[in-house]
Amino acid sequence: MQYAVITTQFEGYHRWPSAPKEVDFLRDSHRHIFHVTVWIFQSHDDREVEYIMAKRLLNKTIDEMVKEYDLLSGLSSKSCEMMCSYIQTAFKKKYNRSGVQVQVLEDNENGALLK
Protein backbone atom coordinates (compact mmCIF):
# COMPACT_ATOMS: atom_id res chain seq x y z
CA MET A 1 0.00 0.00 0.00
CA GLN A 2 1.18 3.51 -0.70
CA TYR A 3 0.22 6.76 0.95
CA ALA A 4 0.86 10.44 0.48
CA VAL A 5 2.15 11.71 3.83
CA ILE A 6 1.50 15.29 4.91
CA THR A 7 2.72 16.84 8.17
CA THR A 8 2.43 20.14 9.99
CA GLN A 9 2.20 21.56 13.48
CA PHE A 10 0.29 24.28 15.30
CA GLU A 11 0.04 25.87 18.71
CA GLY A 12 -3.06 25.36 20.79
CA TYR A 13 -4.44 25.24 24.31
CA HIS A 14 -6.88 22.80 25.79
CA ARG A 15 -7.95 21.24 29.05
CA TRP A 16 -9.58 18.04 30.24
CA PRO A 17 -12.19 18.96 32.86
CA SER A 18 -12.80 15.32 33.89
CA ALA A 19 -9.14 14.27 34.09
CA PRO A 20 -8.42 11.58 36.71
CA LYS A 21 -7.10 12.76 40.08
CA GLU A 22 -3.62 11.40 39.29
CA VAL A 23 -3.31 13.89 36.41
CA ASP A 24 -5.69 16.58 37.68
CA PHE A 25 -3.33 19.29 36.40
CA LEU A 26 -4.77 18.50 32.95
CA ARG A 27 -8.05 20.04 34.12
CA ASP A 28 -6.39 23.44 33.75
CA SER A 29 -5.70 25.02 30.39
CA HIS A 30 -2.28 24.09 29.05
CA ARG A 31 -0.31 24.78 25.88
CA HIS A 32 0.89 22.29 23.31
CA ILE A 33 2.50 22.26 19.95
CA PHE A 34 0.22 19.79 18.18
CA HIS A 35 1.98 17.72 15.51
CA VAL A 36 -0.33 16.48 12.77
CA THR A 37 0.30 13.76 10.19
CA VAL A 38 -2.15 12.75 7.49
CA TRP A 39 -1.76 9.60 5.37
CA ILE A 40 -3.85 9.49 2.18
CA PHE A 41 -4.10 6.18 0.31
CA GLN A 42 -2.92 6.31 -3.29
CA SER A 43 -3.77 3.65 -5.86
CA HIS A 44 -0.84 4.43 -8.16
CA ASP A 45 2.65 5.90 -7.99
CA ASP A 46 2.25 8.97 -10.22
CA ARG A 47 1.45 11.51 -7.52
CA GLU A 48 -2.25 10.76 -7.30
CA VAL A 49 -2.43 13.16 -4.35
CA GLU A 50 -0.32 16.28 -4.83
CA TYR A 51 1.58 16.99 -1.60
CA ILE A 52 1.57 20.79 -1.71
CA MET A 53 -2.17 20.92 -2.42
CA ALA A 54 -2.85 18.45 0.40
CA LYS A 55 -0.67 20.49 2.77
CA ARG A 56 -2.67 23.61 1.90
CA LEU A 57 -5.88 21.74 2.68
CA LEU A 58 -4.41 20.56 5.99
CA ASN A 59 -3.37 24.07 7.02
CA LYS A 60 -6.76 25.52 6.01
CA THR A 61 -8.58 22.77 7.90
CA ILE A 62 -6.48 23.35 11.01
CA ASP A 63 -7.12 27.11 10.86
CA GLU A 64 -10.87 26.43 10.70
CA MET A 65 -10.65 23.85 13.50
CA VAL A 66 -8.65 26.18 15.77
CA LYS A 67 -11.38 28.81 15.39
CA GLU A 68 -14.32 26.41 15.71
CA TYR A 69 -12.82 24.53 18.69
CA ASP A 70 -11.56 27.78 20.27
CA LEU A 71 -8.08 26.29 20.69
CA LEU A 72 -6.39 29.63 21.41
CA SER A 73 -8.56 30.82 24.29
CA GLY A 74 -7.54 28.21 26.83
CA LEU A 75 -11.17 27.20 27.26
CA SER A 76 -11.31 24.32 24.78
CA SER A 77 -11.82 20.79 26.04
CA LYS A 78 -11.28 19.20 22.61
CA SER A 79 -9.08 16.10 22.61
CA CYS A 80 -6.53 14.86 20.09
CA GLU A 81 -9.08 12.24 19.08
CA MET A 82 -11.64 14.94 18.29
CA MET A 83 -9.06 16.87 16.28
CA CYS A 84 -8.21 13.72 14.28
CA SER A 85 -11.87 13.24 13.44
CA TYR A 86 -12.28 16.87 12.32
CA ILE A 87 -9.26 16.68 10.01
CA GLN A 88 -10.13 13.22 8.68
CA THR A 89 -13.63 14.39 7.72
CA ALA A 90 -12.22 17.22 5.60
CA PHE A 91 -9.76 14.92 3.81
CA LYS A 92 -12.31 12.19 3.14
CA LYS A 93 -14.62 14.79 1.64
CA LYS A 94 -11.91 16.30 -0.56
CA TYR A 95 -10.36 13.06 -1.77
CA ASN A 96 -13.55 10.97 -1.78
CA ARG A 97 -11.93 7.93 -0.24
CA SER A 98 -11.89 6.05 3.03
CA GLY A 99 -8.12 5.48 3.08
CA VAL A 100 -7.27 8.54 5.18
CA GLN A 101 -5.46 8.20 8.50
CA VAL A 102 -4.79 11.13 10.84
CA GLN A 103 -2.47 11.42 13.82
CA VAL A 104 -2.41 14.31 16.30
CA LEU A 105 0.34 14.34 18.92
CA GLU A 106 0.82 16.71 21.84
CA ASP A 107 4.37 18.08 21.70
CA ASN A 108 5.27 15.22 19.34
CA GLU A 109 5.01 12.74 22.22
CA ASN A 110 1.52 11.41 22.99
CA GLY A 111 -1.75 11.60 21.16
CA ALA A 112 -4.17 9.84 18.88
CA LEU A 113 -4.24 7.99 15.57
CA LEU A 114 -7.51 7.61 13.67
CA LYS A 115 -7.59 4.96 10.94
C-alpha positions in Angstrom: 0.0 0.0 0.0 1.2 3.5 -0.7 0.2 6.8 0.9 0.9 10.4 0.5 2.1 11.7 3.8 1.5 15.3 4.9 2.7 16.8 8.2 2.4 20.1 10.0 2.2 21.6 13.5 0.3 24.3 15.3 0.0 25.9 18.7 -3.1 25.4 20.8 -4.4 25.2 24.3 -6.9 22.8 25.8 -8.0 21.2 29.0 -9.6 18.0 30.2 -12.2 19.0 32.9 -12.8 15.3 33.9 -9.1 14.3 34.1 -8.4 11.6 36.7 -7.1 12.8 40.1 -3.6 11.4 39.3 -3.3 13.9 36.4 -5.7 16.6 37.7 -3.3 19.3 36.4 -4.8 18.5 33.0 -8.0 20.0 34.1 -6.4 23.4 33.8 -5.7 25.0 30.4 -2.3 24.1 29.0 -0.3 24.8 25.9 0.9 22.3 23.3 2.5 22.3 19.9 0.2 19.8 18.2 2.0 17.7 15.5 -0.3 16.5 12.8 0.3 13.8 10.2 -2.2 12.7 7.5 -1.8 9.6 5.4 -3.9 9.5 2.2 -4.1 6.2 0.3 -2.9 6.3 -3.3 -3.8 3.6 -5.9 -0.8 4.4 -8.2 2.7 5.9 -8.0 2.2 9.0 -10.2 1.4 11.5 -7.5 -2.2 10.8 -7.3 -2.4 13.2 -4.3 -0.3 16.3 -4.8 1.6 17.0 -1.6 1.6 20.8 -1.7 -2.2 20.9 -2.4 -2.8 18.4 0.4 -0.7 20.5 2.8 -2.7 23.6 1.9 -5.9 21.7 2.7 -4.4 20.6 6.0 -3.4 24.1 7.0 -6.8 25.5 6.0 -8.6 22.8 7.9 -6.5 23.4 11.0 -7.1 27.1 10.9 -10.9 26.4 10.7 -10.7 23.8 13.5 -8.7 26.2 15.8 -11.4 28.8 15.4 -14.3 26.4 15.7 -12.8 24.5 18.7 -11.6 27.8 20.3 -8.1 26.3 20.7 -6.4 29.6 21.4 -8.6 30.8 24.3 -7.5 28.2 26.8 -11.2 27.2 27.3 -11.3 24.3 24.8 -11.8 20.8 26.0 -11.3 19.2 22.6 -9.1 16.1 22.6 -6.5 14.9 20.1 -9.1 12.2 19.1 -11.6 14.9 18.3 -9.1 16.9 16.3 -8.2 13.7 14.3 -11.9 13.2 13.4 -12.3 16.9 12.3 -9.3 16.7 10.0 -10.1 13.2 8.7 -13.6 14.4 7.7 -12.2 17.2 5.6 -9.8 14.9 3.8 -12.3 12.2 3.1 -14.6 14.8 1.6 -11.9 16.3 -0.6 -10.4 13.1 -1.8 -13.5 11.0 -1.8 -11.9 7.9 -0.2 -11.9 6.0 3.0 -8.1 5.5 3.1 -7.3 8.5 5.2 -5.5 8.2 8.5 -4.8 11.1 10.8 -2.5 11.4 13.8 -2.4 14.3 16.3 0.3 14.3 18.9 0.8 16.7 21.8 4.4 18.1 21.7 5.3 15.2 19.3 5.0 12.7 22.2 1.5 11.4 23.0 -1.7 11.6 21.2 -4.2 9.8 18.9 -4.2 8.0 15.6 -7.5 7.6 13.7 -7.6 5.0 10.9 
